[in-house]
Amino acid sequence: MKSYLFLGLALCGSLFAAEQTPKPAMAQSKIRLMPVKRTPEAESSGVVIALPPPNALLKSNPVWLQIRVDGYPIGASSEFDRQKDLAVSDQGQTMHVVIDNLPYFAISEQALDPFNEAGWYYETNYKFEVPSKLDKGEHLVRVFLARSYGESLKGELTFFASNFYIGAKGPTKFDLSRPYLTYNEPSNQLFLVENRPVLLDFYISNCELTKDGYTIRLTIDKRATRILTEWQPYYIYGLEAGTHTVRLELLGPNGNLVKGPFNDVEQTITVHKAK
């Protein structure tokens, strides 16, 4: 009788231990994450959405945007050591445009007022068509400046957000005064290759990341998880060739997801085999 009792206790103990086994974390997988310093940037750089104005009502598609860029040479190469580590766009420095919660598209086309012979680019204007058809209702456009290797500038003036409507106006669903997250990299805009670090980059608005305050939860391939407590770029190591999912969640001081349409973002990327 005692032997059956001991066996039962042993089985219960093993089941309890199995239930308590933690889920695989990034430290337990081949995927590693390393924080890196922000690339230096000039305080004079900035971007503004000129058209459409906030709360504008547009009749239909296509949607045209006009953006003013100050003190930042779009199309130029980012002459920093970081471009030796990472995938680099052949468009050079760009502005990234995010419509609602879709992946960004990059703009580096000819400006409406191109540089003069002296290379003066302090204030340039760009006009372009949104490359996707948008549904009726309210939409949000976010624009920010980025290096040729995808890293976003993080100055006070290098990010701009504005809403507009298509077809008819209604109650706004975007409260831009609350904390929210903007996903940037990694993306399929860059040709990512195995055995090279992949850039993780994002933009946060109306909050700061701290150990006991707002944080970002990173999940890769639905299993490798890491809590980020500093707003800076990161290198992801160990992504094998193939498709991967990258999820970012903005968490509040209580550890719960911050309410908002942009604070839980997941995108699928492709990593290519090295030649």
Buried (B, 14 or more C-beta within 10 A) or exposed (E): EEEEEEEEEEEEEEEEEEEEEEEBEBEEBEBBBEEBEBBEBEEEBBBBBBBBEEEBEBEEBEBEBBBBBBBBBBBBBBEBEBBEBBBBBEBBBBBBBBBBBEBBBBBBEEBEEEBEEEEEBEEBBBBBEBEEEBEEEBBBBBBBBBBBBBBBBBBEBBBBBBBBBBBEEEEEEBEBEEBBBBBBBBBEBBEBBBEBBBBBBBBBBEBEBEEEEBBBBBBBBEBBBBBBBEBBBBBBBBBEBEEBEBBBBBBBEEEEEBEBEBBBBEBEBEBEEEE
